């Protein structure tokens, strides 16, 4: 995982046509959305709802991919696969890593 970038700002900015204001809007939206999704992740994990947990992890994976947050994307992919396989305990063990990578992402994009 360490080989993956926390955030590839240059790739994202290139995809956005160097539009810094759009970048800022996307970051703010991601941060707001992430809080809701993270809450749902905890909720479905505690409820033992593997299908919904997998769906939330999938949504989080897509949001991270859109922002070039590779480490978060990779963790969400693993969590999605584990939840789809009904391996909720293992999926839950990824939460601390996901929280850490999210904090690293916030630091990398100057949103701490």
C-alpha positions as CSV (number, residue, x, y, z in Angstrom):
1,X,0.0,0.0,0.0
2,X,2.9,2.4,0.8
3,X,3.9,2.3,-2.9
4,X,0.6,3.9,-3.8
5,X,0.3,7.7,-3.6
6,X,-1.8,9.2,-0.8
7,X,-3.2,11.6,-3.4
8,X,-2.1,12.3,-7.0
9,X,-3.1,16.0,-7.2
10,X,-1.3,16.5,-10.5
11,X,-3.3,13.6,-12.2
12,X,-6.6,14.9,-10.8
13,X,-5.8,18.5,-11.8
14,X,-4.9,17.3,-15.3
15,X,-8.2,15.5,-15.6
16,X,-10.0,18.7,-14.5
17,X,-8.3,20.8,-17.1
18,X,-6.2,22.6,-14.5
19,X,-9.4,24.1,-13.0
20,X,-8.4,24.8,-9.4
21,X,-11.9,26.0,-8.4
22,X,-13.4,22.7,-9.6
23,X,-10.8,20.8,-7.6
24,X,-11.7,22.7,-4.5
25,X,-15.4,21.9,-5.0
26,X,-14.7,18.3,-5.5
27,X,-12.5,18.1,-2.4
28,X,-15.2,19.8,-0.2
29,X,-17.9,17.5,-1.6
30,X,-15.8,14.5,-1.0
31,X,-15.1,15.4,2.6
32,X,-18.8,16.1,3.3
33,X,-19.8,12.8,1.6
34,X,-17.1,10.8,3.3
35,X,-18.5,11.6,6.8
36,X,-21.9,10.3,5.8
37,X,-20.5,7.2,4.1
38,X,-18.1,6.5,7.0
39,X,-21.1,6.6,9.4
40,X,-23.0,4.2,7.2
41,X,-20.0,1.9,7.1
42,X,-20.0,1.7,10.9
43,X,-23.8,1.3,11.0
44,X,-23.8,-1.6,8.5
45,X,-20.8,-3.3,10.1
46,X,-22.5,-3.3,13.5
47,X,-25.8,-4.5,12.0
48,X,-24.0,-7.3,10.3
49,X,-25.4,-6.2,6.9
50,X,-22.7,-7.5,4.5
51,X,-24.6,-6.4,1.3
52,X,-25.0,-2.8,2.4
53,X,-21.5,-2.7,3.8
54,X,-20.2,-3.9,0.4
55,X,-22.3,-1.2,-1.4
56,X,-21.0,1.6,0.9
57,X,-17.4,0.4,0.4
58,X,-18.0,0.4,-3.3
59,X,-19.3,3.9,-3.2
60,X,-16.3,5.0,-1.1
61,X,-14.0,3.3,-3.6
62,X,-15.5,5.2,-6.5
63,X,-15.3,8.5,-4.7
64,X,-11.6,7.9,-3.8
65,X,-10.8,6.9,-7.3
66,X,-12.4,10.0,-8.7
67,X,-10.1,12.1,-6.5
68,X,-7.0,10.0,-7.2
69,X,-6.8,8.9,-3.6
70,X,-5.2,5.6,-4.4
71,X,-4.6,4.3,-0.9
72,X,-8.1,4.9,0.2
73,X,-9.4,3.4,-3.1
74,X,-7.4,0.2,-2.5
75,X,-8.6,-0.2,1.1
76,X,-12.2,0.3,0.0
77,X,-11.7,-2.3,-2.8
78,X,-10.5,-4.8,-0.3
79,X,-13.3,-4.0,2.2
80,X,-15.9,-4.3,-0.6
81,X,-14.6,-7.8,-1.6
82,X,-14.4,-9.0,2.0
83,X,-18.0,-7.7,2.7
84,X,-19.2,-9.3,-0.5
85,X,-17.8,-12.6,0.7
86,X,-19.5,-12.2,4.1
87,X,-16.2,-11.7,5.9
88,X,-17.4,-8.8,8.1
89,X,-14.9,-9.2,10.9
90,X,-12.0,-8.9,8.5
91,X,-13.7,-6.0,6.7
92,X,-14.1,-4.2,10.1
93,X,-10.4,-4.6,10.9
94,X,-9.7,-2.3,7.9
95,X,-11.5,0.6,9.5
96,X,-8.5,1.9,11.5
97,X,-6.3,1.8,8.3
98,X,-9.1,3.5,6.4
99,X,-9.3,6.3,9.0
100,X,-5.5,6.7,8.9
101,X,-5.4,6.9,5.2
102,X,-8.3,9.5,5.2
103,X,-6.3,11.6,7.7
104,X,-3.3,11.3,5.5
105,X,-5.4,12.4,2.5
106,X,-6.7,15.4,4.3
107,X,-3.1,16.4,5.2
108,X,-2.0,15.9,1.6
109,X,-4.7,18.1,0.2
110,X,-4.4,20.7,3.0
111,X,-7.7,20.1,4.6
112,X,-6.7,19.0,8.1
